[in-house]
Amino acid sequence: MKSKQLLLNARTFCLLVMFLFLQNILFGQQANYVGQSVIERVVESYAEELSEDGDLTLLLEDLEAYLETPMNINAASRTDLEKLFFLTSYQIENLLAYRKQYGQLYSQYELEAIEGFNTQLATDLAAFVAFLPPDVQVQTYWKQEMLLRYGQYLEPSAGFVANDDGEKAFAGSPARYLFKYRVEKGDRFKLGLTAENDAGEQFFAGNNPYGFDFYSGYVGFSANKVLSSLIVGDYQVKTGQGLVMWSGYGKRKSSEGTGVRATGQGLRANTSADENNFMRGVAAQFELGSFDLLTYYSNNNVDATVVLADSTQQPLVVSSLQSSGYHRTNSEISNKNALNVQTAGASLKYTYKRFSLGLNGAWRLYGAQVDPAWQPYNHYYFRGDQNFNLSTDMLWVFNRINFFGEAAYSKSGGMALITGFESQPANKIGISMVYRNYAPDFHTINGTAFGESDGVRNEHGIFAGLTLLPFSKVKISGYVDSYASHWVRYTSTGPVRGADFILQTEYSPTRKIDMYLRLKSENNSEKSSVDEPVKPDVAVQTTRARYNLNWSMSENVSLRMRAEWSGYEKDGKIESGWLLFADVVSRPLPKLTATARMAWFNTQSYNSRVYAYENDVPQYFYIPAFYSNGLRYYLNLSYALLDNLKLYFKISQSLYLDDEFSIGSGNTAVDGNKRTEARVQLRYRF
């Protein structure tokens, strides 16, 4: 039966691919997919270290904005160029130096003459910039956008199934809703509203009588050169290298190797549906000559587990802050907005030519005592109702080297330090190094900094990255990172020591074909799996090898094929797994774009799982973990109903071929061997 099911699904995928090819031959139109392919590569690179529910909305929105309204490359500042996340610091500095020496850039072919650029990078950059005279401003206009999304798993999980008493664990329906509206005119005025309901949360009922479970909104404007930005509502603050304040996604290790400095600092509106990583209040940024001042105040209620309350049910002690954003069960609903958190801070930065120095301070007041139940791993965790951070950060661009760093201090007396450099010692060679040391008793206010583990604490290590462009069609990149913890972690009995490296070789024989080969290996220590009262730490080794091929057969059809192997070793037990998939992207009709994937995977357990980023509807990210033995396939469609109205649809299914298989656990468990999800989205721009 399972072999017949496998054959049927493979046959269906082949017919779908043939249909897309035939439609393209009959109705093919010219289209430029460069910008979208760049966005996809950037997102996948950043997503390598994310979990399945990672949120990169803000990153994608910046790139989409410049794809729609290109940046004038001859007037762009360093800060503007840093928003193009695929450019490294030394590439930006070389571009600015070239522009200063030779004047206006006239075409993408001139970009290839800049040190650190090649044909591929010049083509990628040209999709997001305009080659206008430096005194010409890119015209801005009033833009409005409305987005509606509906999604649902078709097979019910345990939380939606009634027990013998007719009760369900989840209060709401399996449907997931998202609504977004925003209006803006360049940087002068911005207004936005986001509303979301996760599956299992009540909608216009119960604890959500006013509709959605989560609301987020903002109003922002830029008055003049002095008041560069003012936001009332929900916003994000990013300062220094992220030791004190970095709302949202922070810098992580990636296959690029050399892009290690946290860029994009400052203030921006929060447009994400992430229910935790934002501030709520008022913030303003001022430009005062060589000085830049950012001030902010936030007063927000967050989810927390209350262990002691007063007679009016106001919390006195909470054991932990919750970050899932789910409010489906009685316990999750009781945790919703249980704790008030107030945050205030300021950041002052001085810039002189290629040198900048910043001073940052932040204070936080909790509405109750934070007191997690003691365990060895959380011995140094924050306890109390107040905290403050102070830090100083710097950036010095000297010839071919960018030096950067930040040092921070918290109320507990704990210290955190990160320092490093990015350099291009010779043409076609880039190197980077980062040293970080985060004390176990350093308690960040809202930081997300470069490192191996989440949170700016209990880690020290050194990272070295390298990028080589030995030939015009070859790129070699990678890194080595050695790290250790000062104190035990949740997964260990003693301090952890580990190291990981990536080596990737990219080859583009033609403008239409590019491929890469990647090897990644990591070893660290964690608790043994043996059944003993005290589990000793043992070595754990994870190794992955990937081959990826992209082929743009025409401007309307492209193919991607990938093969990946994963190995895992612990307690003398060796496991392995592999993944094979093929993608086809086509524009069979002038208004229709289609993406289809067929993936086949086989791993011995979840330990040898393989991750792969998936195409999805705009502003939605999914990075599934492939484990056990099965297939995953999806069809993703985009159709322009009107000039300003687009319909997006995705249908996907994971089919497991092992007998008596169940998916998930607890309330999310599905009794069966398949998991099907449908998602529909409307996007109206006017």
Secondary structure, 3 states (H helix, E strand, C coil): CHHHHHHHHHHHHHHHHHHHHHHHHHHCCCCCCHHHHHHHHHHHHHHCCCCCCCCCHHHHHHHHHHHHCCEECCCCCHHHHHCCCCCCHHHHHHHHHHHHHHCCCCCHHHHCCCCCCCHHHHHHHHCCEECCCCCCCCCCCEEEEEEEEEEEECCCCHHHCCCCCCCCCCCCCCCEEEEEEEEEECCCEEEEEEEEECCCCCCCECCECCCCCEEEEEEEECCCCCEEEEEEEEEEEECCCCCCEECCCCCCCCCCCCCCCCCCCEEEECCCCCCCCCEEEEEEEEEECCEEEEEEEEEEEECEEEEEECCCCCEEEEEEECCCCCCCCHHHHHHCCCEEEEEEEEEEEEEECCEEEEEEEEEEEEEEEECCCCCHHHCCCCCEEEEEEEEEEEEEEECCEEEEEEEEEECCCCEEEEEEEEEEEECCEEEEEEEEEECCCCCCCECCCCCCCCCCCCEEEEEEEEEEEEECCEEEEEEEEEEEEEEECCCCCCEEEEEEEEEEEEEEEECCEEEEEEEEEEEEEEECCCCCCCCCEEEEEEEEEEEEEEEECCCCEEEEEEEEEEEEEECCEEEEEEEEEEEEEEEEECCEEEEEEEEEEEECCHHHCEECCECCCCCCCECCEECCEEEEEEEEEEEECCCCEEEEEEEEEEEECCCCCEECCHHHCEECCEEEEEEEEEEEEC
